[in-house]
Amino acid sequence: MPVGSTEAAARIRALADEFVALRVSPASGSVSQYYLDFGQTEDQEVRDLLAEAATRNPL
């Protein structure tokens, strides 16, 4: 994950074989504060992208 809180990093480390993050901060602010452009993605766009990805790389 690019950035996250110390708490989130600890939770992921407990579940993952390996954890890599560019920045882990004790502050639990918004992830968007680390990006110049963190626009919202509409639900339909996410569904479309997931459907497209599924046709390219079926499980």
N, CA, C and O atoms as a Tripos MOL2 file, in Angstrom:
@<TRIPOS>MOLECULE
protein
  236   235    59     0     0
PROTEIN
NO_CHARGES

@<TRIPOS>ATOM
      1 N           0.8350   -1.1650    0.0000 N.3       1 MET1
      2 CA          0.0000    0.0000    0.0000 C.3       1 MET1
      3 C           0.8750    1.2220    0.0000 C.2       1 MET1
      4 O           1.9430    1.2070    0.6120 O.2       1 MET1
      5 N           0.4670    2.2700   -0.6580 N.am      2 PRO2
      6 CA          1.3290    3.4570   -0.7360 C.3       2 PRO2
      7 C           1.5070    4.1540    0.6090 C.2       2 PRO2
      8 O           2.6340    4.4440    1.0110 O.2       2 PRO2
      9 N           0.4230    4.4190    1.2980 N.am      3 VAL3
     10 CA          0.4850    5.0880    2.5970 C.3       3 VAL3
     11 C          -0.5970    4.5120    3.5070 C.2       3 VAL3
     12 O          -1.6090    3.9950    3.0350 O.2       3 VAL3
     13 N          -0.3730    4.6050    4.8030 N.am      4 GLY4
     14 CA         -1.3780    4.1230    5.7280 C.3       4 GLY4
     15 C          -1.0170    4.4530    7.1530 C.2       4 GLY4
     16 O           0.0950    4.8940    7.4450 O.2       4 GLY4
     17 N          -1.9480    4.2400    8.0180 N.am      5 SER5
     18 CA         -1.7200    4.4920    9.4370 C.3       5 SER5
     19 C          -0.9430    3.3370   10.0510 C.2       5 SER5
     20 O          -0.8920    2.2420    9.4900 O.2       5 SER5
     21 N          -0.3520    3.5830   11.1830 N.am      6 THR6
     22 CA          0.3710    2.5410   11.9050 C.3       6 THR6
     23 C          -0.5670    1.3840   12.2300 C.2       6 THR6
     24 O          -0.1860    0.2180   12.1290 O.2       6 THR6
     25 N          -1.7980    1.7160   12.6210 N.am      7 GLU7
     26 CA         -2.7890    0.6890   12.9610 C.3       7 GLU7
     27 C          -3.1280   -0.1810   11.7490 C.2       7 GLU7
     28 O          -3.1700   -1.4070   11.8520 O.2       7 GLU7
     29 N          -3.3680    0.4530   10.6100 N.am      8 ALA8
     30 CA         -3.6890   -0.3040    9.3930 C.3       8 ALA8
     31 C          -2.5110   -1.1820    8.9830 C.2       8 ALA8
     32 O          -2.6960   -2.3310    8.5840 O.2       8 ALA8
     33 N          -1.3010   -0.6390    9.0830 N.am      9 ALA9
     34 CA         -0.1090   -1.4090    8.7180 C.3       9 ALA9
     35 C           0.0360   -2.6360    9.6120 C.2       9 ALA9
     36 O           0.3740   -3.7170    9.1290 O.2       9 ALA9
     37 N          -0.2140   -2.4820   10.8990 N.am     10 ALA10
     38 CA         -0.1170   -3.6190   11.8210 C.3      10 ALA10
     39 C          -1.1370   -4.6940   11.4780 C.2      10 ALA10
     40 O          -0.8250   -5.8830   11.5310 O.2      10 ALA10
     41 N          -2.3500   -4.2900   11.1270 N.am     11 ARG11
     42 CA         -3.3860   -5.2650   10.7560 C.3      11 ARG11
     43 C          -3.0090   -6.0340    9.4980 C.2      11 ARG11
     44 O          -3.1960   -7.2480    9.4210 O.2      11 ARG11
     45 N          -2.4790   -5.3190    8.5150 N.am     12 ILE12
     46 CA         -2.0990   -5.9720    7.2610 C.3      12 ILE12
     47 C          -0.8920   -6.8840    7.4820 C.2      12 ILE12
     48 O          -0.8550   -7.9970    6.9560 O.2      12 ILE12
     49 N           0.0930   -6.4250    8.2550 N.am     13 ARG13
     50 CA          1.2740   -7.2580    8.5400 C.3      13 ARG13
     51 C           0.8680   -8.5880    9.1860 C.2      13 ARG13
     52 O           1.4900   -9.6180    8.9280 O.2      13 ARG13
     53 N          -0.1680   -8.5650   10.0200 N.am     14 ALA14
     54 CA         -0.6140   -9.7810   10.6890 C.3      14 ALA14
     55 C          -1.2240  -10.7880    9.7140 C.2      14 ALA14
     56 O          -1.2660  -11.9830   10.0050 O.2      14 ALA14
     57 N          -1.6920  -10.3170    8.5730 N.am     15 LEU15
     58 CA         -2.3620  -11.1770    7.6010 C.3      15 LEU15
     59 C          -1.5020  -11.5360    6.4000 C.2      15 LEU15
     60 O          -1.7520  -12.5430    5.7370 O.2      15 LEU15
     61 N          -0.4960  -10.7260    6.1160 N.am     16 ALA16
     62 CA          0.2630  -10.8750    4.8800 C.3      16 ALA16
     63 C           1.6150  -11.5500    5.1030 C.2      16 ALA16
     64 O           2.1810  -11.5000    6.1950 O.2      16 ALA16
     65 N           2.1110  -12.1720    4.0550 N.am     17 ASP17
     66 CA          3.4600  -12.7390    4.1060 C.3      17 ASP17
     67 C           4.5070  -11.6290    4.0940 C.2      17 ASP17
     68 O           5.5650  -11.7370    4.7140 O.2      17 ASP17
     69 N           4.1800  -10.5640    3.3730 N.am     18 GLU18
     70 CA          5.1040   -9.4200    3.2590 C.3      18 GLU18
     71 C           4.2820   -8.1450    3.1680 C.2      18 GLU18
     72 O           3.1990   -8.1290    2.5830 O.2      18 GLU18
     73 N           4.8020   -7.0950    3.7450 N.am     19 PHE19
     74 CA          4.1130   -5.8030    3.7310 C.3      19 PHE19
     75 C           5.0990   -4.7300    3.3150 C.2      19 PHE19
     76 O           6.1950   -4.6400    3.8680 O.2      19 PHE19
     77 N           4.7140   -3.9150    2.3410 N.am     20 VAL20
     78 CA          5.5510   -2.8190    1.8670 C.3      20 VAL20
     79 C           4.6850   -1.5760    1.7730 C.2      20 VAL20
     80 O           3.5910   -1.6180    1.2110 O.2      20 VAL20
     81 N           5.1660   -0.4760    2.3170 N.am     21 ALA21
     82 CA          4.4630    0.8000    2.2230 C.3      21 ALA21
     83 C           5.4830    1.9050    2.0460 C.2      21 ALA21
     84 O           6.5820    1.8380    2.5950 O.2      21 ALA21
     85 N           5.1240    2.9180    1.2850 N.am     22 LEU22
     86 CA          6.0080    4.0610    1.1110 C.3      22 LEU22
     87 C           6.0720    4.9100    2.3670 C.2      22 LEU22
     88 O           7.1110    5.4850    2.6930 O.2      22 LEU22
     89 N           4.9400    4.9820    3.0700 N.am     23 ARG23
     90 CA          4.8980    5.7880    4.2950 C.3      23 ARG23
     91 C           3.8680    5.2180    5.2570 C.2      23 ARG23
     92 O           2.7230    4.9640    4.8850 O.2      23 ARG23
     93 N           4.2940    5.0200    6.4950 N.am     24 VAL24
     94 CA          3.4020    4.6040    7.5720 C.3      24 VAL24
     95 C           3.4860    5.6860    8.6310 C.2      24 VAL24
     96 O           4.5700    6.0320    9.1000 O.2      24 VAL24
     97 N           2.3410    6.2100    9.0010 N.am     25 SER25
     98 CA          2.2950    7.3440    9.9110 C.3      25 SER25
     99 C           1.3590    7.0430   11.0810 C.2      25 SER25
    100 O           0.3040    6.4380   10.8890 O.2      25 SER25
    101 N           1.7390    7.4600   12.2890 N.am     26 PRO26
    102 CA          0.8390    7.2480   13.4230 C.3      26 PRO26
    103 C          -0.4340    8.0940   13.3260 C.2      26 PRO26
    104 O          -1.4460    7.7630   13.9420 O.2      26 PRO26
    105 N          -0.3860    9.1620   12.5710 N.am     27 ALA27
    106 CA         -1.5690   10.0050   12.4000 C.3      27 ALA27
    107 C          -2.6060    9.2370   11.6000 C.2      27 ALA27
    108 O          -2.2740    8.5880   10.6090 O.2      27 ALA27
    109 N          -3.8440    9.3070   12.0190 N.am     28 SER28
    110 CA         -4.8950    8.5710   11.3080 C.3      28 SER28
    111 C          -5.7180    9.5110   10.4380 C.2      28 SER28
    112 O          -6.9460    9.4300   10.4140 O.2      28 SER28
    113 N          -5.0410   10.3960    9.7300 N.am     29 GLY29
    114 CA         -5.7250   11.3150    8.8330 C.3      29 GLY29
    115 C          -6.1460   10.6300    7.5520 C.2      29 GLY29
    116 O          -6.0490    9.4090    7.4300 O.2      29 GLY29
    117 N          -6.6010   11.3930    6.6270 N.am     30 SER30
    118 CA         -7.0770   10.8770    5.3570 C.3      30 SER30
    119 C          -5.9120   10.5080    4.4360 C.2      30 SER30
    120 O          -4.9200   11.2310    4.3540 O.2      30 SER30
    121 N          -6.0470    9.3860    3.7550 N.am     31 VAL31
    122 CA         -5.0360    8.9710    2.7860 C.3      31 VAL31
    123 C          -4.9030   10.0240    1.6860 C.2      31 VAL31
    124 O          -3.8210   10.2090    1.1290 O.2      31 VAL31
    125 N          -5.9900   10.7050    1.3780 N.am     32 SER32
    126 CA         -5.9820   11.6830    0.2890 C.3      32 SER32
    127 C          -5.0000   12.8300    0.5340 C.2      32 SER32
    128 O          -4.6020   13.5020   -0.4180 O.2      32 SER32
    129 N          -4.6050   13.0650    1.7650 N.am     33 GLN33
    130 CA         -3.6660   14.1580    2.0480 C.3      33 GLN33
    131 C          -2.2900   13.9160    1.4380 C.2      33 GLN33
    132 O          -1.4900   14.8460    1.3330 O.2      33 GLN33
    133 N          -2.0030   12.6810    1.0350 N.am     34 TYR34
    134 CA         -0.7090   12.3430    0.4580 C.3      34 TYR34
    135 C          -0.6920   12.4330   -1.0670 C.2      34 TYR34
    136 O           0.3430   12.1780   -1.6820 O.2      34 TYR34
    137 N          -1.8080   12.7880   -1.6820 N.am     35 TYR35
    138 CA         -1.9250   12.8230   -3.1370 C.3      35 TYR35
    139 C          -2.2580   14.2220   -3.6300 C.2      35 TYR35
    140 O          -2.9840   14.9670   -2.9720 O.2      35 TYR35
    141 N          -1.7170   14.5730   -4.7980 N.am     36 LEU36
    142 CA         -2.0860   15.8430   -5.4290 C.3      36 LEU36
    143 C          -3.4930   15.7610   -6.0030 C.2      36 LEU36
    144 O          -4.2460   16.7330   -5.9570 O.2      36 LEU36
    145 N          -3.8460   14.5920   -6.5480 N.am     37 ASP37
    146 CA         -5.1640   14.3910   -7.1450 C.3      37 ASP37
    147 C          -5.7300   13.0800   -6.6200 C.2      37 ASP37
    148 O          -5.2480   12.0080   -6.9850 O.2      37 ASP37
    149 N          -6.7380   13.1530   -5.7750 N.am     38 PHE38
    150 CA         -7.3500   11.9610   -5.1940 C.3      38 PHE38
    151 C          -8.8590   12.0380   -5.4140 C.2      38 PHE38
    152 O          -9.6550   12.0220   -4.4750 O.2      38 PHE38
    153 N          -9.2130   12.1220   -6.6880 N.am     39 GLY39
    154 CA        -10.6200   12.2470   -7.0400 C.3      39 GLY39
    155 C         -11.4200   11.0030   -6.7090 C.2      39 GLY39
    156 O         -10.8680    9.9080   -6.6080 O.2      39 GLY39
    157 N         -12.7000   11.1720   -6.5420 N.am     40 GLN40
    158 CA        -13.5900   10.0660   -6.2300 C.3      40 GLN40
    159 C         -13.8620    9.2390   -7.4830 C.2      40 GLN40
    160 O         -13.8870    9.7670   -8.5950 O.2      40 GLN40
    161 N         -14.0600    7.9630   -7.2940 N.am     41 THR41
    162 CA        -14.4080    7.0520   -8.3760 C.3      41 THR41
    163 C         -15.8410    6.5910   -8.1470 C.2      41 THR41
    164 O         -16.1880    6.1000   -7.0730 O.2      41 THR41
    165 N         -16.6510    6.7560   -9.1570 N.am     42 GLU42
    166 CA        -18.0560    6.3680   -9.0530 C.3      42 GLU42
    167 C         -18.1810    4.8420   -9.0150 C.2      42 GLU42
    168 O         -17.3480    4.1290   -9.5740 O.2      42 GLU42
    169 N         -19.2240    4.3560   -8.3550 N.am     43 ASP43
    170 CA        -19.4510    2.9180   -8.2330 C.3      43 ASP43
    171 C         -19.5150    2.2350   -9.5920 C.2      43 ASP43
    172 O         -18.9430    1.1600   -9.7720 O.2      43 ASP43
    173 N         -20.2050    2.8460  -10.5490 N.am     44 GLN44
    174 CA        -20.3450    2.2270  -11.8630 C.3      44 GLN44
    175 C         -18.9960    2.0960  -12.5610 C.2      44 GLN44
    176 O         -18.7460    1.1020  -13.2440 O.2      44 GLN44
    177 N         -18.1330    3.0780  -12.3980 N.am     45 GLU45
    178 CA        -16.8030    2.9870  -13.0030 C.3      45 GLU45
    179 C         -16.0220    1.8150  -12.4100 C.2      45 GLU45
    180 O         -15.3330    1.0970  -13.1360 O.2      45 GLU45
    181 N         -16.1230    1.6220  -11.1140 N.am     46 VAL46
    182 CA        -15.4450    0.4960  -10.4560 C.3      46 VAL46
    183 C         -15.9960   -0.8190  -10.9850 C.2      46 VAL46
    184 O         -15.2250   -1.7260  -11.2970 O.2      46 VAL46
    185 N         -17.3130   -0.9390  -11.0900 N.am     47 ARG47
    186 CA        -17.9200   -2.1670  -11.6220 C.3      47 ARG47
    187 C         -17.4450   -2.4270  -13.0500 C.2      47 ARG47
    188 O         -17.1110   -3.5600  -13.3970 O.2      47 ARG47
    189 N         -17.4150   -1.3900  -13.8700 N.am     48 ASP48
    190 CA        -16.9680   -1.5450  -15.2570 C.3      48 ASP48
    191 C         -15.5130   -2.0040  -15.3220 C.2      48 ASP48
    192 O         -15.1770   -2.8970  -16.1000 O.2      48 ASP48
    193 N         -14.6600   -1.4010  -14.5150 N.am     49 LEU49
    194 CA        -13.2430   -1.7730  -14.5060 C.3      49 LEU49
    195 C         -13.0360   -3.2030  -14.0240 C.2      49 LEU49
    196 O         -12.2150   -3.9310  -14.5810 O.2      49 LEU49
    197 N         -13.7760   -3.6100  -12.9920 N.am     50 LEU50
    198 CA        -13.6680   -4.9830  -12.5030 C.3      50 LEU50
    199 C         -14.1520   -5.9770  -13.5490 C.2      50 LEU50
    200 O         -13.5440   -7.0310  -13.7320 O.2      50 LEU50
    201 N         -15.2310   -5.6510  -14.2290 N.am     51 ALA51
    202 CA        -15.7450   -6.5370  -15.2800 C.3      51 ALA51
    203 C         -14.7480   -6.6550  -16.4260 C.2      51 ALA51
    204 O         -14.5270   -7.7420  -16.9590 O.2      51 ALA51
    205 N         -14.1560   -5.5440  -16.7960 N.am     52 GLU52
    206 CA        -13.1480   -5.5530  -17.8670 C.3      52 GLU52
    207 C         -11.9250   -6.3820  -17.4580 C.2      52 GLU52
    208 O         -11.4070   -7.1620  -18.2570 O.2      52 GLU52
    209 N         -11.4760   -6.2130  -16.2370 N.am     53 ALA53
    210 CA        -10.3160   -6.9540  -15.7560 C.3      53 ALA53
    211 C         -10.6050   -8.4550  -15.7100 C.2      53 ALA53
    212 O          -9.7290   -9.2680  -16.0050 O.2      53 ALA53
    213 N         -11.8070   -8.8120  -15.3480 N.am     54 ALA54
    214 CA        -12.1780  -10.2190  -15.2830 C.3      54 ALA54
    215 C         -12.1410  -10.8930  -16.6410 C.2      54 ALA54
    216 O         -11.8190  -12.0770  -16.7450 O.2      54 ALA54
    217 N         -12.4710  -10.1390  -17.6860 N.am     55 THR55
    218 CA        -12.4310  -10.7400  -19.0330 C.3      55 THR55
    219 C         -11.0010  -10.8720  -19.5360 C.2      55 THR55
    220 O         -10.7140  -11.7400  -20.3600 O.2      55 THR55
    221 N         -10.1070  -10.0290  -19.0540 N.am     56 ARG56
    222 CA         -8.6920  -10.1060  -19.4580 C.3      56 ARG56
    223 C          -7.9370  -11.1840  -18.6840 C.2      56 ARG56
    224 O          -7.0880  -11.8770  -19.2440 O.2      56 ARG56
    225 N          -8.2430  -11.3200  -17.4160 N.am     57 ASN57
    226 CA         -7.5160  -12.2330  -16.5390 C.3      57 ASN57
    227 C          -8.4950  -13.0760  -15.7200 C.2      57 ASN57
    228 O          -8.6180  -12.8810  -14.5110 O.2      57 ASN57
    229 N          -9.1830  -14.0000  -16.3640 N.am     58 PRO58
    230 CA        -10.1310  -14.8220  -15.6020 C.3      58 PRO58
    231 C          -9.3950  -15.6560  -14.5650 C.2      58 PRO58
    232 O          -8.2780  -16.1210  -14.7920 O.2      58 PRO58
    233 N         -10.0470  -15.8340  -13.4220 N.am     59 LEU59
    234 CA         -9.4340  -16.6130  -12.3240 C.3      59 LEU59
    235 C          -9.4560  -18.0830  -12.6070 C.2      59 LEU59
    236 O          -8.9830  -18.8760  -11.7930 O.2      59 LEU59
@<TRIPOS>BOND
     1     1     2 1
     2     2     3 1
     3     3     4 2
     4     3     5 am
     5     5     6 1
     6     6     7 1
     7     7     8 2
     8     7     9 am
     9     9    10 1
    10    10    11 1
    11    11    12 2
    12    11    13 am
    13    13    14 1
    14    14    15 1
    15    15    16 2
    16    15    17 am
    17    17    18 1
    18    18    19 1
    19    19    20 2
    20    19    21 am
    21    21    22 1
    22    22    23 1
    23    23    24 2
    24    23    25 am
    25    25    26 1
    26    26    27 1
    27    27    28 2
    28    27    29 am
    29    29    30 1
    30    30    31 1
    31    31    32 2
    32    31    33 am
    33    33    34 1
    34    34    35 1
    35    35    36 2
    36    35    37 am
    37    37    38 1
    38    38    39 1
    39    39    40 2
    40    39    41 am
    41    41    42 1
    42    42    43 1
    43    43    44 2
    44    43    45 am
    45    45    46 1
    46    46    47 1
    47    47    48 2
    48    47    49 am
    49    49    50 1
    50    50    51 1
    51    51    52 2
    52    51    53 am
    53    53    54 1
    54    54    55 1
    55    55    56 2
    56    55    57 am
    57    57    58 1
    58    58    59 1
    59    59    60 2
    60    59    61 am
    61    61    62 1
    62    62    63 1
    63    63    64 2
    64    63    65 am
    65    65    66 1
    66    66    67 1
    67    67    68 2
    68    67    69 am
    69    69    70 1
    70    70    71 1
    71    71    72 2
    72    71    73 am
    73    73    74 1
    74    74    75 1
    75    75    76 2
    76    75    77 am
    77    77    78 1
    78    78    79 1
    79    79    80 2
    80    79    81 am
    81    81    82 1
    82    82    83 1
    83    83    84 2
    84    83    85 am
    85    85    86 1
    86    86    87 1
    87    87    88 2
    88    87    89 am
    89    89    90 1
    90    90    91 1
    91    91    92 2
    92    91    93 am
    93    93    94 1
    94    94    95 1
    95    95    96 2
    96    95    97 am
    97    97    98 1
    98    98    99 1
    99    99   100 2
   100    99   101 am
   101   101   102 1
   102   102   103 1
   103   103   104 2
   104   103   105 am
   105   105   106 1
   106   106   107 1
   107   107   108 2
   108   107   109 am
   109   109   110 1
   110   110   111 1
   111   111   112 2
   112   111   113 am
   113   113   114 1
   114   114   115 1
   115   115   116 2
   116   115   117 am
   117   117   118 1
   118   118   119 1
   119   119   120 2
   120   119   121 am
   121   121   122 1
   122   122   123 1
   123   123   124 2
   124   123   125 am
   125   125   126 1
   126   126   127 1
   127   127   128 2
   128   127   129 am
   129   129   130 1
   130   130   131 1
   131   131   132 2
   132   131   133 am
   133   133   134 1
   134   134   135 1
   135   135   136 2
   136   135   137 am
   137   137   138 1
   138   138   139 1
   139   139   140 2
   140   139   141 am
   141   141   142 1
   142   142   143 1
   143   143   144 2
   144   143   145 am
   145   145   146 1
   146   146   147 1
   147   147   148 2
   148   147   149 am
   149   149   150 1
   150   150   151 1
   151   151   152 2
   152   151   153 am
   153   153   154 1
   154   154   155 1
   155   155   156 2
   156   155   157 am
   157   157   158 1
   158   158   159 1
   159   159   160 2
   160   159   161 am
   161   161   162 1
   162   162   163 1
   163   163   164 2
   164   163   165 am
   165   165   166 1
   166   166   167 1
   167   167   168 2
   168   167   169 am
   169   169   170 1
   170   170   171 1
   171   171   172 2
   172   171   173 am
   173   173   174 1
   174   174   175 1
   175   175   176 2
   176   175   177 am
   177   177   178 1
   178   178   179 1
   179   179   180 2
   180   179   181 am
   181   181   182 1
   182   182   183 1
   183   183   184 2
   184   183   185 am
   185   185   186 1
   186   186   187 1
   187   187   188 2
   188   187   189 am
   189   189   190 1
   190   190   191 1
   191   191   192 2
   192   191   193 am
   193   193   194 1
   194   194   195 1
   195   195   196 2
   196   195   197 am
   197   197   198 1
   198   198   199 1
   199   199   200 2
   200   199   201 am
   201   201   202 1
   202   202   203 1
   203   203   204 2
   204   203   205 am
   205   205   206 1
   206   206   207 1
   207   207   208 2
   208   207   209 am
   209   209   210 1
   210   210   211 1
   211   211   212 2
   212   211   213 am
   213   213   214 1
   214   214   215 1
   215   215   216 2
   216   215   217 am
   217   217   218 1
   218   218   219 1
   219   219   220 2
   220   219   221 am
   221   221   222 1
   222   222   223 1
   223   223   224 2
   224   223   225 am
   225   225   226 1
   226   226   227 1
   227   227   228 2
   228   227   229 am
   229   229   230 1
   230   230   231 1
   231   231   232 2
   232   231   233 am
   233   233   234 1
   234   234   235 1
   235   235   236 2
@<TRIPOS>SUBSTRUCTURE
     1 MET1         2 RESIDUE 1 A MET
     2 PRO2         6 RESIDUE 1 A PRO
     3 VAL3        10 RESIDUE 1 A VAL
     4 GLY4        14 RESIDUE 1 A GLY
     5 SER5        18 RESIDUE 1 A SER
     6 THR6        22 RESIDUE 1 A THR
     7 GLU7        26 RESIDUE 1 A GLU
     8 ALA8        30 RESIDUE 1 A ALA
     9 ALA9        34 RESIDUE 1 A ALA
    10 ALA10       38 RESIDUE 1 A ALA
    11 ARG11       42 RESIDUE 1 A ARG
    12 ILE12       46 RESIDUE 1 A ILE
    13 ARG13       50 RESIDUE 1 A ARG
    14 ALA14       54 RESIDUE 1 A ALA
    15 LEU15       58 RESIDUE 1 A LEU
    16 ALA16       62 RESIDUE 1 A ALA
    17 ASP17       66 RESIDUE 1 A ASP
    18 GLU18       70 RESIDUE 1 A GLU
    19 PHE19       74 RESIDUE 1 A PHE
    20 VAL20       78 RESIDUE 1 A VAL
    21 ALA21       82 RESIDUE 1 A ALA
    22 LEU22       86 RESIDUE 1 A LEU
    23 ARG23       90 RESIDUE 1 A ARG
    24 VAL24       94 RESIDUE 1 A VAL
    25 SER25       98 RESIDUE 1 A SER
    26 PRO26      102 RESIDUE 1 A PRO
    27 ALA27      106 RESIDUE 1 A ALA
    28 SER28      110 RESIDUE 1 A SER
    29 GLY29      114 RESIDUE 1 A GLY
    30 SER30      118 RESIDUE 1 A SER
    31 VAL31      122 RESIDUE 1 A VAL
    32 SER32      126 RESIDUE 1 A SER
    33 GLN33      130 RESIDUE 1 A GLN
    34 TYR34      134 RESIDUE 1 A TYR
    35 TYR35      138 RESIDUE 1 A TYR
    36 LEU36      142 RESIDUE 1 A LEU
    37 ASP37      146 RESIDUE 1 A ASP
    38 PHE38      150 RESIDUE 1 A PHE
    39 GLY39      154 RESIDUE 1 A GLY
    40 GLN40      158 RESIDUE 1 A GLN
    41 THR41      162 RESIDUE 1 A THR
    42 GLU42      166 RESIDUE 1 A GLU
    43 ASP43      170 RESIDUE 1 A ASP
    44 GLN44      174 RESIDUE 1 A GLN
    45 GLU45      178 RESIDUE 1 A GLU
    46 VAL46      182 RESIDUE 1 A VAL
    47 ARG47      186 RESIDUE 1 A ARG
    48 ASP48      190 RESIDUE 1 A ASP
    49 LEU49      194 RESIDUE 1 A LEU
    50 LEU50      198 RESIDUE 1 A LEU
    51 ALA51      202 RESIDUE 1 A ALA
    52 GLU52      206 RESIDUE 1 A GLU
    53 ALA53      210 RESIDUE 1 A ALA
    54 ALA54      214 RESIDUE 1 A ALA
    55 THR55      218 RESIDUE 1 A THR
    56 ARG56      222 RESIDUE 1 A ARG
    57 ASN57      226 RESIDUE 1 A ASN
    58 PRO58      230 RESIDUE 1 A PRO
    59 LEU59      234 RESIDUE 1 A LEU
